[in-house]
Amino acid sequence: MIDFPRTRDQSGSDFEFIRVKLASREEIRGWSFGEVVKPETINYRSFKPERDGLFCERIFGPVKDWECHCGKFKRIRFRGHVCDRCGVEVTLSKVRRERMGHIELAVPVAHIWFFKTLPSQLGYLLGMTLRDLEKVIYYAAYVVTHPGKQEVEFQDLLDEDEYYDLRVKARDENDEEFKAEIGAEAARTLLKMLDTPDKKIKGRNADGRGLDRLAEWLRYEVVHETSQHRKKKKLKRLKVVDALRNSGDTVDQRNRPEWMILDVVPVIPPDLRPLVPLDGGRFATSDLNDLYRRVINRNNRLKKLMDMRAPEVILRNEKRMLQEAVDALFDNGRRSKAIRGRGKRPLKSLSDMLKGKQGRFRQNLLGKRVDYSGRSVIVVGPELKLHQCGLPKAMAVELFKPFIIHELEKRGEAETVKRAKKIVERADPQVYEVLEDIIKDHPVLLNRAPTLHRLGIQAFEPVLVEGKAIRIHPLVCAAFNADFDGDQMAVHLPLSFEAQLEARVLMLASNNILLPSNGRPVVAP
């Protein structure tokens, strides 16, 4: 979940910071426009989305603008009307990029990001090793949540035989307090009981202050601990506890530890996991649809088996399979072998869509295509001055096209913008004369990725050159960490007067001859 604390009105775009936090089950249901209960995507006869499926129009919005699923209501005059026959709201189809759904899970599952990581946040919080935590979450061992009168300790692990022996013994002794649990439900119980060791059985985290007591006890233990190894472990645990305590301005706004266990799985909008028709009646689909389908199939099968009162051994196996299906949806291949599709290719999970160079953050949020920019291979230009770069004529014409058109009109060589565009497209001789005048006082920025320090992007005075390669002086290569074996650089045009002034004063290559890190010269023969 992303929270935007705003400085002015809630509707405006002014905000101080973005806070990424855990989402509670109520918040996930609040995002949703309906529950997805069927694994189907579209009807392969009508090619329309199946009701209550992964592409359901009732949940996610209409496929066509201003038209419901059954066709009873069409056109913009029915805007906002919900069809009484198919239940689809008459609105724009672009809402299918925004509206989310949800899957109600038959049993809770643990979020793999919080326990199958190094370090394991869930393991640190509960004071358990990752191996023990995995045994509990994947239904291989029971964990004691209340010892009662039995000769076991809190958080002891029991295998199946030990658990049933103790349960029979507790029943014979009328020990109603003994309790041991298994799966993500057990992890949630332990998270709700986070408190100091002497109160951990009776204490509850319902008021959100259990974390404060736990942090206080851990600080006391760290100060009085003699073993360096145990002190280090307690410090790591304290770090996770403090991170949760500081995750909100008040107790009510904090991340709650039990939110790491999910009852509800959000379903992202269908247009972010599209189904695309191909030639020959075939379809190409996002891997996420296959992963969601696995979760829904296993969840529905588990619900049916629970209704049938199936044996515990079968239910445990189905619950483990549901946990593994949700794991694969969030981070395929994190715990075990990745689930593969056709051609034995690992399916791309939600994590794969976010991480890496091609992920949502680096590809779409941090790196965007911008106007007034170009890219080409760099070659050496020893005849250039330090503050000059050779710009290919074809690239310069394209970059400065609006300036050229304006100047042609100003000089009276073209009466209209259309006429000026034709002159530029024909590459008449006067175009290059105008271009020479324009670039005299207009610096350009050269950037070589990755921009690891400030000198990775510098300003230069452009000089028109033939060919298609950008030319730079060999002495500026060290600052860019560039060489001439096929490296590429991007060109950007500062448009405003202020930007051009800053480029000339602060960023010109001849003004940046010392490394900002240590003051040594970066330009050296």
C-alpha positions as CSV (number, residue, x, y, z in Angstrom):
1,M,0.0,0.0,0.0
2,I,1.2,3.6,-0.8
3,D,0.1,6.4,1.4
4,F,0.3,10.1,0.3
5,P,0.3,12.5,3.3
6,R,-0.7,15.8,1.8
7,T,0.2,19.3,2.7
8,R,-2.8,21.2,1.4
9,D,-6.1,19.8,0.4
10,Q,-6.7,16.0,-0.1
11,S,-7.7,16.5,-3.7
12,G,-4.6,18.4,-4.8
13,S,-1.3,16.9,-6.0
14,D,0.9,18.6,-3.3
15,F,2.3,16.2,-0.8
16,E,5.3,16.0,1.5
17,F,6.4,12.3,1.0
18,I,5.2,8.9,-0.1
19,R,5.0,6.2,2.6
20,V,5.0,2.5,1.5
21,K,3.3,0.4,4.2
22,L,1.6,-2.9,4.8
23,A,-2.1,-3.2,3.8
24,S,-4.6,-4.7,6.2
25,R,-7.3,-7.1,4.9
26,E,-9.9,-4.3,5.2
27,E,-7.8,-2.0,3.0
28,I,-7.3,-4.7,0.4
29,R,-11.1,-5.3,0.3
30,G,-11.5,-1.5,0.1
31,W,-9.5,-1.3,-3.1
32,S,-11.5,-4.1,-4.7
33,F,-14.6,-3.7,-6.9
34,G,-15.6,-7.3,-6.4
35,E,-14.5,-10.9,-5.5
36,V,-13.0,-13.1,-8.3
37,V,-14.3,-16.6,-7.7
38,K,-13.8,-18.3,-11.1
39,P,-10.4,-19.1,-12.8
40,E,-11.9,-18.4,-16.3
41,T,-10.7,-15.4,-18.4
42,I,-12.9,-15.1,-21.5
43,N,-15.6,-17.2,-23.2
44,Y,-13.9,-18.7,-26.3
45,R,-17.1,-18.6,-28.3
46,S,-18.2,-15.1,-27.7
47,F,-14.8,-13.7,-26.8
48,K,-16.4,-11.9,-23.9
49,P,-15.1,-11.9,-20.3
50,E,-16.6,-14.6,-18.0
51,R,-18.7,-13.4,-15.1
52,D,-16.9,-13.4,-11.8
53,G,-13.7,-14.5,-13.6
54,L,-10.3,-12.8,-14.0
55,F,-11.6,-10.4,-16.6
56,C,-15.1,-9.9,-15.3
57,E,-16.7,-6.7,-16.6
58,R,-18.9,-6.4,-13.5
59,I,-15.8,-6.2,-11.3
60,F,-13.3,-4.4,-13.5
61,G,-15.4,-2.3,-15.9
62,P,-16.7,-2.6,-19.5
63,V,-14.5,-3.7,-22.4
64,K,-16.0,-1.1,-24.7
65,D,-16.6,2.5,-23.9
66,W,-20.1,3.4,-22.7
67,E,-21.4,-0.2,-23.2
68,C,-22.5,-2.8,-20.7
69,H,-21.7,-6.6,-21.1
70,C,-25.2,-7.6,-22.5
71,G,-25.6,-4.5,-24.7
72,K,-28.8,-3.3,-23.1
73,F,-27.2,0.1,-22.4
74,K,-25.1,1.8,-25.0
75,R,-23.8,5.4,-25.5
76,I,-22.6,8.1,-23.2
77,R,-26.0,9.2,-22.1
78,F,-26.2,6.2,-19.8
79,R,-22.9,7.2,-18.1
80,G,-22.7,5.8,-14.5
81,H,-25.8,3.6,-14.9
82,V,-25.4,0.0,-13.6
83,C,-27.1,-2.5,-15.9
84,D,-29.9,-4.4,-14.0
85,R,-29.3,-7.4,-16.2
86,C,-25.5,-7.9,-16.3
87,G,-24.5,-5.6,-13.4
88,V,-21.9,-3.8,-15.5
89,E,-21.4,0.0,-15.0
90,V,-21.6,2.1,-18.2
91,T,-18.4,4.0,-18.2
92,L,-15.0,4.3,-20.1
93,S,-13.1,1.1,-20.7
94,K,-9.9,2.7,-19.4
95,V,-11.1,2.0,-15.8
96,R,-9.9,-1.6,-16.5
97,R,-6.4,-0.2,-15.9
98,E,-7.4,1.0,-12.5
99,R,-10.0,-1.2,-10.9
100,M,-8.8,-4.1,-8.7
101,G,-10.5,-7.3,-7.5
102,H,-9.7,-9.7,-4.7
103,I,-9.6,-13.4,-3.8
104,E,-11.0,-14.5,-0.4
105,L,-8.7,-17.2,0.8
106,A,-10.1,-20.3,2.5
107,V,-7.2,-20.2,5.0
108,P,-4.6,-17.5,5.8
109,V,-1.3,-17.6,3.9
110,A,2.1,-16.0,4.8
111,H,3.4,-13.3,2.5
112,I,6.7,-14.7,1.0
113,W,8.4,-11.3,0.9
114,F,8.4,-11.2,4.7
115,F,9.5,-14.7,5.7
116,K,11.6,-16.1,2.8
117,T,14.1,-13.3,2.7
118,L,17.6,-12.8,4.2
119,P,17.2,-11.7,6.8
120,S,13.7,-13.0,7.5
121,Q,11.6,-10.2,9.0
122,L,8.9,-12.7,10.2
123,G,11.6,-14.9,11.7
124,Y,13.3,-12.0,13.6
125,L,9.9,-10.7,14.9
126,L,9.0,-14.2,16.3
127,G,12.5,-15.0,17.4
128,M,12.5,-18.2,15.2
129,T,14.9,-19.5,12.6
130,L,13.9,-19.5,9.0
131,R,14.1,-23.3,8.9
132,D,11.6,-23.6,11.8
133,L,9.4,-21.0,10.4
134,E,9.2,-22.7,7.1
135,K,8.3,-26.0,8.8
136,V,5.3,-24.3,10.5
137,I,4.1,-22.3,7.4
138,Y,4.4,-25.3,5.0
139,Y,2.5,-27.7,7.4
140,A,5.5,-29.8,8.3
141,A,5.4,-29.1,12.1
142,Y,3.1,-27.7,14.8
143,V,4.2,-24.8,17.0
144,V,3.1,-24.6,20.6
145,T,1.1,-21.3,21.1
146,H,0.0,-22.2,24.7
147,P,1.8,-24.9,26.7
148,G,-1.0,-25.3,29.3
149,K,0.0,-28.0,31.8
150,Q,2.1,-30.0,29.3
151,E,5.8,-30.4,29.5
152,V,6.6,-28.2,26.5
153,E,7.7,-24.7,26.1
154,F,6.1,-21.8,24.2
155,Q,7.1,-21.9,20.5
156,D,8.4,-25.5,20.7
157,L,8.0,-27.4,17.4
158,L,6.2,-30.7,17.4
159,D,5.9,-33.3,14.6
160,E,2.5,-34.9,13.9
161,D,2.9,-37.8,16.3
162,E,4.1,-35.6,19.2
163,Y,1.2,-33.2,18.6
164,Y,-1.5,-35.9,18.7
165,D,0.1,-37.6,21.7
166,L,0.1,-34.3,23.6
167,R,-3.5,-33.5,22.5
168,V,-4.7,-36.9,23.8
169,K,-2.8,-36.4,27.0
170,A,-4.2,-32.8,27.5
171,R,-7.7,-34.1,26.9
172,D,-7.3,-36.9,29.5
173,E,-6.0,-34.4,32.0
174,N,-8.7,-31.9,31.2
175,D,-6.0,-29.4,30.1
176,E,-8.1,-27.0,28.0
177,E,-5.3,-24.4,27.8
178,F,-2.9,-26.5,25.7
179,K,-2.8,-25.4,22.1
180,A,-0.5,-26.0,19.2
181,E,-1.2,-24.7,15.7
182,I,0.2,-25.2,12.2
183,G,0.5,-23.1,9.0
184,A,0.2,-19.3,8.5
185,E,-2.7,-19.3,11.1
186,A,-0.1,-20.3,13.7
187,A,2.3,-17.5,12.6
188,R,-0.6,-15.0,12.9
189,T,-1.4,-16.2,16.4
190,L,2.2,-15.8,17.4
191,L,2.4,-12.3,15.9
192,K,-0.7,-11.2,17.8
193,M,1.0,-12.4,21.0
194,L,4.1,-10.3,20.6
195,D,5.0,-9.2,24.1
196,T,7.7,-9.5,26.7
197,P,8.7,-13.1,27.6
198,D,7.2,-13.1,31.1
199,K,3.8,-11.9,29.7
200,K,3.8,-13.5,26.3
201,I,1.2,-16.1,27.0
202,K,-1.4,-13.8,28.4
203,G,-0.4,-10.6,26.5
204,R,-2.1,-9.6,23.3
205,N,-1.1,-7.1,20.6
206,A,-4.6,-5.9,20.1
207,D,-3.8,-2.4,21.5
208,G,-0.7,-2.1,19.3
209,R,1.5,-1.5,22.4
210,G,2.9,-5.1,22.6
211,L,5.6,-3.9,20.2
212,D,6.6,-1.1,22.7
213,R,6.9,-3.6,25.5
214,L,8.9,-6.0,23.3
215,A,11.3,-3.2,22.2
216,E,11.7,-2.2,25.9
217,W,12.5,-5.8,26.9
218,L,15.0,-6.3,24.0
219,R,16.8,-3.1,24.9
220,Y,17.2,-4.3,28.4
221,E,18.5,-7.7,27.2
222,V,21.0,-6.1,24.8
223,V,22.5,-4.0,27.6
224,H,22.8,-7.0,30.0
225,E,23.6,-9.7,27.5
226,T,27.2,-11.1,28.0
227,S,27.3,-13.3,24.8
228,Q,28.2,-11.3,21.7
229,H,26.4,-13.7,19.4
230,R,23.1,-13.5,21.4
231,K,23.5,-9.7,21.7
232,K,23.8,-9.5,17.9
233,K,20.7,-11.6,17.3
234,K,18.7,-9.4,19.8
235,L,19.9,-6.2,18.1
236,K,18.7,-7.5,14.7
237,R,15.3,-8.4,16.2
238,L,15.1,-5.0,17.8
239,K,15.8,-3.3,14.5
240,V,12.8,-5.0,12.9
241,V,10.6,-4.2,15.9
242,D,11.6,-0.6,15.9
243,A,10.9,-0.4,12.1
244,L,7.3,-1.5,12.8
245,R,7.0,0.9,15.7
246,N,8.2,3.8,13.6
247,S,6.0,3.0,10.6
248,G,3.3,5.4,11.6
249,D,2.9,8.7,13.4
250,T,0.4,7.1,15.9
251,V,-0.2,3.6,17.2
252,D,-3.3,3.4,14.9
253,Q,-1.3,4.3,11.8
254,R,1.4,1.7,12.5
255,N,2.0,-1.4,10.4
256,R,0.6,-4.3,12.3
257,P,2.8,-7.5,12.4
258,E,-0.2,-9.8,11.7
259,W,-0.8,-8.0,8.3
260,M,2.2,-10.1,7.0
261,I,-0.3,-12.9,7.0
262,L,-3.0,-12.7,4.2
263,D,-6.7,-13.6,4.2
264,V,-7.3,-11.7,1.0
265,V,-5.1,-11.6,-2.2
266,P,-5.5,-8.5,-4.4
267,V,-6.1,-9.0,-8.1
268,I,-4.5,-6.3,-10.2
269,P,-6.5,-4.6,-13.0
270,P,-6.9,-6.8,-16.2
271,D,-5.3,-4.3,-18.6
272,L,-2.1,-4.7,-16.6
273,R,-2.2,-8.4,-17.4
274,P,-3.8,-8.4,-20.8
275,L,-5.1,-11.2,-23.0
276,V,-4.2,-10.5,-26.6
277,P,-5.8,-12.2,-29.6
278,L,-3.4,-13.7,-32.2
279,D,-3.9,-15.0,-35.7
280,G,-5.6,-18.3,-36.1
281,G,-7.9,-17.9,-33.1
282,R,-5.1,-18.2,-30.5
283,F,-4.4,-15.9,-27.6
284,A,-1.3,-14.6,-25.9
285,T,-1.8,-13.9,-22.2
286,S,0.2,-12.5,-19.3
287,D,1.9,-15.0,-17.0
288,L,0.1,-13.4,-14.1
289,N,-3.3,-14.8,-15.4
290,D,-1.8,-18.4,-15.1
291,L,-0.6,-17.7,-11.6
292,Y,-3.9,-16.2,-10.5
293,R,-5.7,-19.2,-12.0
294,R,-3.6,-21.6,-10.0
295,V,-4.5,-19.7,-6.8
296,I,-8.2,-19.6,-7.6
297,N,-8.3,-23.3,-8.6
298,R,-6.5,-24.4,-5.4
299,N,-8.6,-22.1,-3.2
300,N,-11.9,-23.3,-4.6
301,R,-10.8,-27.0,-4.3
302,L,-9.8,-26.4,-0.6
303,K,-13.1,-24.7,0.1
304,K,-15.0,-27.7,-1.4
305,L,-12.9,-30.2,0.6
306,M,-13.5,-28.2,3.9
307,D,-17.2,-28.2,3.2
308,M,-17.0,-32.0,2.6
309,R,-15.1,-32.4,6.0
310,A,-12.3,-34.2,4.2
311,P,-9.6,-35.9,6.3
312,E,-7.0,-33.6,8.0
313,V,-4.1,-35.1,6.0
314,I,-5.8,-34.1,2.7
315,L,-6.7,-30.6,4.0
316,R,-3.1,-30.0,5.2
317,N,-1.7,-30.9,1.8
318,E,-4.2,-28.7,0.0
319,K,-3.4,-25.8,2.4
320,R,0.3,-26.2,1.7
321,M,-0.4,-26.2,-2.1
322,L,-2.5,-23.0,-1.7
323,Q,0.5,-21.4,0.2
324,E,2.8,-22.4,-2.6
325,A,0.4,-21.0,-5.3
326,V,0.3,-17.6,-3.5
327,D,4.1,-17.7,-3.1
328,A,4.5,-18.2,-6.9
329,L,2.1,-15.4,-7.6
330,F,4.1,-12.9,-5.5
331,D,7.6,-14.2,-6.2
332,N,8.0,-17.2,-8.5
333,G,11.1,-19.3,-7.8
334,R,11.9,-17.6,-4.5
335,R,11.4,-20.7,-2.3
336,S,11.5,-23.7,-4.6
337,K,11.7,-24.4,-8.4
338,A,9.9,-21.8,-10.4
339,I,6.6,-22.7,-12.0
340,R,7.1,-22.9,-15.7
341,G,4.8,-22.3,-18.7
342,R,5.0,-23.5,-22.3
343,G,8.5,-23.9,-23.5
344,K,9.6,-24.6,-19.9
345,R,10.0,-20.8,-19.4
346,P,9.6,-19.6,-15.7
347,L,6.3,-17.6,-15.3
348,K,6.8,-13.9,-14.5
349,S,5.4,-13.1,-11.1
350,L,4.4,-9.7,-9.5
351,S,8.0,-9.4,-8.2
352,D,9.4,-9.9,-11.6
353,M,7.2,-7.1,-12.9
354,L,8.7,-4.7,-10.4
355,K,12.3,-5.6,-10.0
356,G,15.3,-5.3,-12.4
357,K,16.1,-3.1,-15.3
358,Q,12.9,-4.0,-17.2
359,G,10.8,-3.6,-14.0
360,R,8.1,-1.0,-13.4
361,F,10.3,1.2,-11.2
362,R,13.5,1.5,-13.4
363,Q,11.8,1.1,-16.8
364,N,8.6,3.2,-16.3
365,L,9.0,5.4,-13.3
366,L,12.7,6.3,-13.1
367,G,13.5,6.1,-16.8
368,K,11.1,7.7,-19.3
369,R,11.2,8.8,-22.9
370,V,11.4,12.5,-23.1
371,D,11.0,15.1,-25.9
372,Y,13.9,17.0,-27.3
373,S,16.3,14.1,-26.8
374,G,18.3,11.8,-29.0
375,R,20.8,8.9,-28.8
376,S,23.8,7.7,-30.9
377,V,27.2,6.0,-30.8
378,I,30.1,8.2,-29.7
379,V,33.4,8.5,-31.7
380,V,36.6,10.5,-31.0
381,G,36.7,14.1,-32.1
382,P,40.3,15.3,-31.4
383,E,39.8,18.5,-33.4
384,L,37.1,19.7,-31.0
385,K,37.6,21.9,-28.0
386,L,37.0,20.5,-24.5
387,H,33.6,22.2,-24.2
388,Q,32.4,21.2,-27.7
389,C,30.7,18.1,-29.1
390,G,30.0,17.1,-32.7
391,L,26.3,16.7,-33.3
392,P,25.2,14.8,-36.5
393,K,23.3,17.2,-38.8
394,A,20.3,14.9,-39.1
395,M,20.0,14.6,-35.3
396,A,20.4,18.4,-34.9
397,V,17.7,19.2,-37.4
398,E,15.3,16.9,-35.6
399,L,16.2,18.2,-32.1
400,F,16.0,21.9,-33.1
401,K,13.1,21.5,-35.5
402,P,10.7,23.9,-33.7
403,F,13.4,26.5,-33.4
404,I,14.2,26.2,-37.1
405,I,10.5,26.5,-38.1
406,H,10.1,29.6,-35.9
407,E,13.3,31.2,-37.3
408,L,12.3,30.5,-40.9
409,E,8.9,32.2,-40.3
410,K,10.7,35.1,-38.5
411,R,13.1,35.6,-41.5
412,G,10.2,35.6,-44.0
413,E,11.4,32.4,-45.8
414,A,8.1,30.6,-44.9
415,E,4.6,32.2,-44.6
416,T,3.1,29.3,-42.5
417,V,4.3,26.6,-40.2
418,K,3.2,24.0,-42.8
419,R,5.4,25.6,-45.4
420,A,8.4,25.8,-43.0
421,K,8.0,22.1,-42.2
422,K,8.2,21.2,-45.8
423,I,11.4,23.3,-46.2
424,V,12.9,21.4,-43.2
425,E,11.9,18.0,-44.6
426,R,13.4,18.9,-48.0
427,A,16.7,19.8,-46.1
428,D,17.1,23.0,-48.2
429,P,20.4,24.8,-47.8
430,Q,18.9,27.6,-45.7
431,V,17.9,25.1,-43.1
432,Y,21.5,24.5,-42.2
433,E,22.3,28.2,-42.2
434,V,19.5,28.8,-39.7
435,L,20.6,25.8,-37.7
436,E,24.2,27.1,-37.4
437,D,22.8,30.4,-36.0
438,I,20.5,28.7,-33.5
439,I,23.1,26.3,-32.0
440,K,25.7,29.1,-31.5
441,D,24.2,30.1,-28.1
442,H,22.3,26.9,-27.3
443,P,24.3,24.3,-25.2
444,V,23.2,20.6,-25.2
445,L,23.5,18.0,-22.4
446,L,25.3,14.7,-23.0
447,N,24.5,11.8,-20.6
448,R,26.2,8.4,-20.5
449,A,24.4,5.7,-18.6
450,P,24.8,4.6,-15.9
451,T,25.0,8.2,-14.4
452,L,26.9,7.2,-11.2
453,H,28.2,10.6,-10.3
454,R,27.5,14.3,-11.1
455,L,30.0,14.3,-14.1
456,G,28.0,11.6,-15.9
457,I,26.0,14.4,-17.5
458,Q,27.7,17.5,-18.8
459,A,26.9,20.4,-21.1
460,F,28.6,21.1,-24.5
461,E,28.4,23.6,-27.3
462,P,27.3,21.7,-30.4
463,V,29.2,21.7,-33.6
464,L,27.5,20.3,-36.8
465,V,29.2,17.2,-38.2
466,E,28.6,14.8,-41.0
467,G,27.6,11.2,-40.4
468,K,25.4,9.7,-37.6
469,A,27.8,9.5,-34.7
470,I,28.2,12.0,-31.8
471,R,31.8,13.3,-31.5
472,I,33.4,14.1,-28.1
473,H,36.8,15.3,-27.1
474,P,39.0,12.4,-25.8
475,L,39.8,14.1,-22.5
476,V,36.2,14.2,-21.3
477,C,36.0,10.4,-21.6
478,A,37.3,9.8,-18.0
479,A,34.5,11.8,-16.4
480,F,31.9,9.7,-18.4
481,N,33.8,6.5,-18.0
482,A,33.4,6.2,-21.7
483,D,35.5,4.6,-24.5
484,F,35.0,4.3,-28.2
485,D,34.3,0.6,-28.6
486,G,30.6,1.2,-29.3
487,D,29.4,3.2,-26.3
488,Q,26.3,5.3,-26.8
489,M,25.3,8.6,-25.3
490,A,22.1,10.5,-25.0
491,V,21.6,14.2,-26.0
492,H,19.1,16.4,-24.2
493,L,18.1,20.0,-25.0
494,P,17.7,22.5,-22.2
495,L,14.7,24.6,-23.3
496,S,14.2,27.5,-20.8
497,F,16.6,30.4,-20.4
498,E,17.3,29.3,-16.8
499,A,18.1,25.8,-17.9
500,Q,20.5,27.0,-20.6
501,L,22.2,29.4,-18.1
502,E,22.7,26.6,-15.6
503,A,24.0,24.3,-18.3
504,R,26.5,27.0,-19.4
505,V,27.7,28.1,-16.0
506,L,27.5,24.9,-13.9
507,M,27.6,21.9,-16.3
508,L,29.9,23.0,-19.2
509,A,32.7,20.4,-19.5
510,S,35.4,23.0,-19.3
511,N,34.0,24.0,-15.8
512,N,34.1,20.5,-14.5
513,I,37.8,19.4,-14.5
514,L,38.0,18.3,-10.9
515,L,36.4,15.2,-9.4
516,P,33.8,16.2,-6.8
517,S,34.7,13.2,-4.6
518,N,38.4,14.0,-3.9
519,G,39.2,17.2,-5.8
520,R,41.7,15.5,-8.1
521,P,41.7,16.5,-11.8
522,V,39.5,14.2,-14.0
523,V,40.8,15.8,-17.2
524,A,44.4,14.8,-17.6
525,P,46.4,14.2,-20.8
